[in-house]
Amino acid sequence: MSAKIAVFPGDGIGPEVTAEAIACLQTLDQQAGLGLEFEEAIIGGHAIDEYGEALPAKAVDLARGADGALLGAVGGPKWDDPNAKVRPEQALLGLRKELELFANLRPVKPVDALVSASTLKEEVVKGVDILVIRELTGGIYFGEPSERRNGAKGREAVDTLFYTEGEIERVVEVAFDLAKGRNNKVTSVDKANVLSSSRLWREVAAEVAGKHPEVKFENLLVDAMAMHLISRPREFDVIVTENMFGDILTDEAAMLPGSMGLLPSASLGTRRGTREVGGQSRPVIFGLYEPIHGSAPDIAGKGVANPLAMILSSAMMLRTSLGADEAAARLEGAVEKALADGLRTGDLARSGEKALSTSQMGNAVRERIVG
Ligand SMILES: NC(=O)c1ccc[n+]([C@@H]2O[C@H](COP(=O)([O-])OP(=O)(O)OC[C@H]3O[C@@H](n4cnc5c(N)ncnc54)[C@H](O)[C@@H]3O)[C@@H](O)[C@H]2O)c1
């Protein structure tokens, strides 16, 4: 059974790190016969140069027809004008909207070999294994009205925080589903002491929790969560929250492992199905997978970017969109082994330590993928 992968390398270091992830997937394909077929499309700044728009329709069609999609990063100083009508990030927002990517997943699991790179104490960070799920297509970033205007007291502005029960239910369901394959605990985060939208969130989350009695469940206020995330992060398993709270908490959580170059992410859509893998039928969900870092224009073209977040994003794709759990575990194991062997790109190397290039790190991971 073949699997179609849409590839959007994007701008800056995007193409450099994407090439390493694809090479790793090809190595796994040779070993495990995953039937991977890759097709690439231009999006972001390069698409603006080529077609005058950040997200050409054929890129959306490519993703629609694929089993999973990989995205490097978009943007860069060339397209930075905030007043420009077409901007690279329109590609990201457009893909989320067109593909209904409503659940953004960010695993935070510091690698043992690197816990000393965290700004937090080793005893706080070691053993952390959190999955943060952020609702991605609703809330205050999309609510109407959202505008500036002149009022009786001068300039004023309004944004609207709006959620339907269906939008809350589907993302909280994802949290419970995924908690079952992990440590069986869901923490729902809101601001129910102040916001009506959060009171609805809490109500619906409790209803979903009632359908999954085997999973431990708790509610936390977002301000308390911001503290607990850095004081006792080991106590959390799956955290689920609305769009803006998730935006802020995921960046806070990203600091736990100490480097952005290591953090993958997935944005899952509504398209679900099953795939035959190794004679077994596995549930799969379509998703877009990307590192959490940006296009890093300061190091683009130098061949020094850390490809590990992109490689780990492709491992998430193998597991979640292709049902290839064993291949995903082999790839993650290869990354851990490379780091445990002391291999570092420039962003991770301490002074005096040798820094590998992007392709050297990619090769090192491939050499450690064992069949
Ligand atoms: N999903 C996306 O496509 C995405 C996300 C964030 C930012 N951006 C865009 O990226 C551009 C740069 O943004 P920024 O500088 O705020 O964030 P950034 O993540 O690109 O870079 C921040 C810092 O981290 C370093 N860095 C990032 N990824 C790295 C890697 N893999 N290896 C080594 N070092 C790495 C960079 O060199 C830089 O010093 C902007 O145009 C922004 O809009 C895109």
Ligand as a Chemical Component Dictionary entry (heavy atoms), coordinates in Angstrom:
data_LIG
# 
_chem_comp.id                   LIG 
_chem_comp.type                 NON-POLYMER 
_chem_comp.pdbx_formal_charge   0 
_chem_comp.three_letter_code    LIG 
# 
loop_
_chem_comp_atom.comp_id 
_chem_comp_atom.atom_id 
_chem_comp_atom.alt_atom_id 
_chem_comp_atom.type_symbol 
_chem_comp_atom.charge 
_chem_comp_atom.model_Cartn_x 
_chem_comp_atom.model_Cartn_y 
_chem_comp_atom.model_Cartn_z 
_chem_comp_atom.pdbx_ordinal 
LIG N1  N1  N 0  6.028  27.837 10.977 1  
LIG C1  C1  C 0  6.755  28.752 10.339 2  
LIG O1  O1  O 0  6.941  28.659 9.144  3  
LIG C2  C2  C 0  7.372  29.869 11.119 4  
LIG C3  C3  C 0  7.389  29.871 12.513 5  
LIG C4  C4  C 0  8.038  30.902 13.180 6  
LIG C5  C5  C 0  8.642  31.931 12.440 7  
LIG N2  N2  N 1  8.575  31.902 11.091 8  
LIG C6  C6  C 0  9.251  32.920 10.244 9  
LIG O2  O2  O 0  10.653 32.659 10.290 10 
LIG C7  C7  C 0  11.369 33.903 10.154 11 
LIG C8  C8  C 0  12.379 34.011 11.289 12 
LIG O3  O3  O 0  11.672 34.088 12.530 13 
LIG P1  P1  P 0  12.367 34.087 13.960 14 
LIG O4  O4  O 0  13.784 34.546 13.798 15 
LIG O5  O5  O -1 11.477 34.780 14.882 16 
LIG O6  O6  O 0  12.344 32.558 14.438 17 
LIG P2  P2  P 0  13.264 31.334 14.003 18 
LIG O7  O7  O 0  12.730 30.148 14.690 19 
LIG O8  O8  O 0  13.370 31.247 12.525 20 
LIG O9  O9  O 0  14.723 31.682 14.581 21 
LIG C9  C9  C 0  14.967 32.040 15.939 22 
LIG C10 C10 C 0  16.438 31.725 16.289 23 
LIG O10 O10 O 0  16.581 30.301 16.404 24 
LIG C11 C11 C 0  17.543 29.814 15.480 25 
LIG N3  N3  N 0  17.045 28.570 14.898 26 
LIG C12 C12 C 0  15.763 28.318 14.508 27 
LIG N4  N4  N 0  15.685 27.082 14.006 28 
LIG C13 C13 C 0  16.906 26.528 14.079 29 
LIG C14 C14 C 0  17.449 25.283 13.696 30 
LIG N5  N5  N 0  16.700 24.330 13.137 31 
LIG N6  N6  N 0  18.766 25.080 13.885 32 
LIG C15 C15 C 0  19.522 26.016 14.456 33 
LIG N7  N7  N 0  19.077 27.219 14.847 34 
LIG C16 C16 C 0  17.775 27.478 14.649 35 
LIG C17 C17 C 0  17.694 30.897 14.412 36 
LIG O11 O11 O 0  18.963 30.859 13.803 37 
LIG C18 C18 C 0  17.427 32.166 15.203 38 
LIG O12 O12 O 0  18.620 32.595 15.827 39 
LIG C19 C19 C 0  10.318 35.012 10.141 40 
LIG O13 O13 O 0  10.086 35.365 8.801  41 
LIG C20 C20 C 0  9.086  34.350 10.754 42 
LIG O14 O14 O 0  7.888  34.915 10.279 43 
LIG C21 C21 C 0  7.983  30.890 10.408 44 
# 
loop_
_chem_comp_bond.comp_id 
_chem_comp_bond.atom_id_1 
_chem_comp_bond.atom_id_2 
_chem_comp_bond.value_order 
_chem_comp_bond.pdbx_ordinal 
LIG N1  C1  SING 1  
LIG C1  O1  DOUB 2  
LIG C1  C2  SING 3  
LIG C2  C3  SING 4  
LIG C2  C21 DOUB 5  
LIG C3  C4  DOUB 6  
LIG C4  C5  SING 7  
LIG C5  N2  DOUB 8  
LIG N2  C6  SING 9  
LIG N2  C21 SING 10 
LIG C6  O2  SING 11 
LIG C6  C20 SING 12 
LIG O2  C7  SING 13 
LIG C7  C8  SING 14 
LIG C7  C19 SING 15 
LIG C8  O3  SING 16 
LIG O3  P1  SING 17 
LIG P1  O4  DOUB 18 
LIG P1  O5  SING 19 
LIG P1  O6  SING 20 
LIG O6  P2  SING 21 
LIG P2  O7  DOUB 22 
LIG P2  O8  SING 23 
LIG P2  O9  SING 24 
LIG O9  C9  SING 25 
LIG C9  C10 SING 26 
LIG C10 O10 SING 27 
LIG C10 C18 SING 28 
LIG O10 C11 SING 29 
LIG C11 N3  SING 30 
LIG C11 C17 SING 31 
LIG N3  C12 SING 32 
LIG N3  C16 SING 33 
LIG C12 N4  DOUB 34 
LIG N4  C13 SING 35 
LIG C13 C14 SING 36 
LIG C13 C16 DOUB 37 
LIG C14 N5  SING 38 
LIG C14 N6  DOUB 39 
LIG N6  C15 SING 40 
LIG C15 N7  DOUB 41 
LIG N7  C16 SING 42 
LIG C17 O11 SING 43 
LIG C17 C18 SING 44 
LIG C18 O12 SING 45 
LIG C19 O13 SING 46 
LIG C19 C20 SING 47 
LIG C20 O14 SING 48 
# 
